[in-house]
Amino acid sequence: MILRIDHIALAVRDYEKAFNFFTTLFHAVPGTYADDGSMKYLWQNLSMGDLSRFELLTPTGGGSFLDGFLKNREGGIHHITVQTPDIYQARKTLEEKGIPYFGFNDYGPLWKEMFIHPRDAFGVLIQIAQFEPDDWLSPQVRMPMGKRWSIEKSGSGLNLTMAHPGGGKVVFELSPDEAAQLAEDLKKAL
């Protein structure tokens, strides 16, 4: 039912301060973002390192759905998003197990979602979503479309960069001996 945890969402009052903190101190790379006028909030995806991601959420005006959450705090973990390959099968599993959910939305091929309330998930709001992770990441942190790997010479060997099935890419620094062993292992496997 679940492929992996995709990201953790942080709700913050001061978006600029939080954005600058994560991009300056941790070199987080901004990905997609949007301002949802109907719910009065802005969301911004950020990537750190090879595979770590989180989302900043901030109110954009009075009456935001985040007002209650931020009433007595400057910020905090709002929800955890897990990826599913099939939102309809995930919904069926929740129904079979008697686990309540809410906010089921099918926005087409780009995003489908539903939520489990914190009272039913040990104090954590869980968003279950069906999507392609690379659609939400900066080109800087993902492989070019249609490429699954690349190899570049480095000063002491080579860098093997692989597309990760959860989106993004992973870089392996290989010594000349490791690169030769990898090439040999690949030949044997074929």
C-alpha positions in Angstrom: 0.0 0.0 0.0 2.8 2.5 0.8 6.0 2.9 -1.2 7.8 5.3 1.2 7.7 8.5 3.2 8.0 11.3 0.7 8.2 14.3 2.9 7.4 16.0 6.2 5.5 19.2 6.1 6.4 22.1 8.5 3.8 24.8 9.1 5.4 28.2 9.9 4.2 31.7 10.7 7.3 33.4 9.2 7.8 31.9 5.8 10.8 34.1 4.8 12.6 33.4 8.0 12.1 29.6 7.7 12.9 29.6 3.9 16.1 31.5 4.5 17.0 29.3 7.5 16.7 26.0 5.5 18.2 27.3 2.2 21.1 29.1 3.8 22.1 26.9 6.7 21.2 23.5 5.2 21.5 24.4 1.5 17.9 23.2 0.8 17.0 23.4 -2.9 13.6 24.9 -3.6 11.3 22.8 -5.8 7.7 23.4 -6.8 5.4 25.8 -4.8 2.0 27.3 -5.1 -0.3 29.7 -3.3 -3.7 28.1 -2.6 -6.1 31.1 -2.4 -9.1 29.0 -1.4 -7.4 27.6 1.7 -5.2 30.8 2.2 -1.8 29.2 2.4 1.4 28.8 0.4 3.3 25.5 0.1 7.0 25.1 -1.0 8.8 21.9 -1.5 12.5 21.8 -0.6 15.2 19.1 -1.1 18.2 18.5 1.0 21.1 16.2 0.1 20.3 13.2 -2.2 16.9 12.1 -1.0 15.6 14.2 1.9 12.6 16.4 1.2 10.2 18.6 3.3 7.5 21.1 2.6 7.0 24.5 4.1 3.4 25.6 4.7 2.5 29.1 5.7 -0.8 31.1 5.9 -1.3 33.8 3.3 -4.2 35.6 5.1 -6.8 35.4 7.9 -9.0 32.4 7.8 -6.2 30.0 6.6 -6.7 26.3 7.5 -3.4 26.7 9.3 -4.6 29.3 11.8 -5.6 26.8 14.4 -2.4 24.8 14.1 -0.3 27.9 14.5 -2.4 29.6 17.1 0.0 29.0 20.0 3.3 28.3 18.1 5.7 29.7 15.6 5.8 26.5 13.7 5.9 22.7 13.9 5.5 19.4 12.0 2.0 19.6 10.4 1.8 16.3 8.6 3.8 13.4 7.0 3.2 12.5 3.4 3.5 8.9 2.3 3.4 7.8 -1.3 1.2 5.0 -2.6 1.2 3.5 -6.1 -2.6 3.3 -6.1 -4.8 5.7 -4.1 -7.9 3.7 -4.8 -6.3 0.5 -3.4 -5.0 2.4 -0.4 -8.6 3.7 0.3 -10.0 0.2 0.0 -7.4 -1.1 2.5 -8.3 1.7 5.0 -11.9 0.8 4.6 -11.3 -2.9 5.1 -9.2 -2.2 8.2 -11.8 0.2 9.6 -9.5 3.2 9.6 -11.3 6.5 9.0 -10.0 8.9 6.4 -11.0 12.3 5.0 -10.3 14.7 2.2 -10.2 12.2 -0.6 -9.3 14.2 -3.8 -8.4 13.0 -7.3 -6.8 15.9 -9.1 -6.0 13.8 -12.2 -2.7 12.2 -13.1 -0.6 14.7 -11.2 -1.9 14.2 -7.7 -4.4 12.1 -5.7 -4.7 12.3 -1.9 -6.5 11.5 1.3 -5.7 12.0 5.0 -5.8 10.1 8.2 -6.7 12.3 11.2 -4.2 12.5 14.1 -6.7 11.0 16.5 -6.7 7.8 14.3 -2.9 7.8 13.7 -1.2 8.3 17.1 -1.2 12.1 17.0 0.2 12.5 13.5 -1.7 13.8 10.5 -0.9 11.4 7.6 -1.4 12.4 4.0 -1.5 9.4 1.6 -0.8 10.5 -2.0 -0.4 9.0 -5.4 2.1 11.0 -7.6 5.4 11.0 -9.5 8.0 12.4 -7.1 10.2 14.0 -9.8 7.2 16.1 -10.9 7.6 18.1 -7.7 11.4 18.5 -7.5 13.8 21.1 -8.9 15.6 19.9 -12.1 18.8 20.5 -10.1 18.1 17.5 -7.8 16.7 15.1 -10.3 17.9 13.2 -13.4 17.0 14.7 -16.8 13.8 13.1 -18.3 14.5 9.7 -19.8 18.0 9.3 -18.1 18.4 6.8 -15.3 22.2 7.2 -14.8 25.2 9.3 -15.7 28.9 8.8 -15.2 31.5 11.5 -14.8 35.2 11.3 -14.2 36.4 12.8 -11.0 39.9 13.6 -9.7 40.2 10.2 -7.9 37.9 8.0 -9.9 34.3 8.6 -11.1 30.9 9.7 -9.9 28.0 7.4 -10.8 24.7 9.2 -10.5 21.6 7.1 -10.5 17.9 8.1 -10.6 16.1 7.1 -7.5 12.7 5.4 -7.8 11.4 7.8 -5.1 12.5 10.8 -7.1 15.7 12.7 -7.2 19.1 11.2 -7.7 21.9 9.5 -5.7 25.6 10.0 -6.4 28.1 7.3 -5.7 31.8 8.2 -5.6 33.8 5.3 -6.9 37.5 4.7 -6.8 39.1 3.3 -10.0 39.2 -0.2 -8.4 35.5 0.1 -7.4 34.5 1.3 -10.9 36.4 -1.6 -12.4 34.7 -4.1 -10.1 31.3 -2.6 -10.9 32.0 -3.0 -14.6 33.0 -6.6 -14.1 30.0 -7.3 -12.0 27.7 -5.8 -14.6 29.3 -7.9 -17.4 28.9 -11.1 -15.3 25.2 -10.3 -14.6 24.5 -10.0 -18.3 
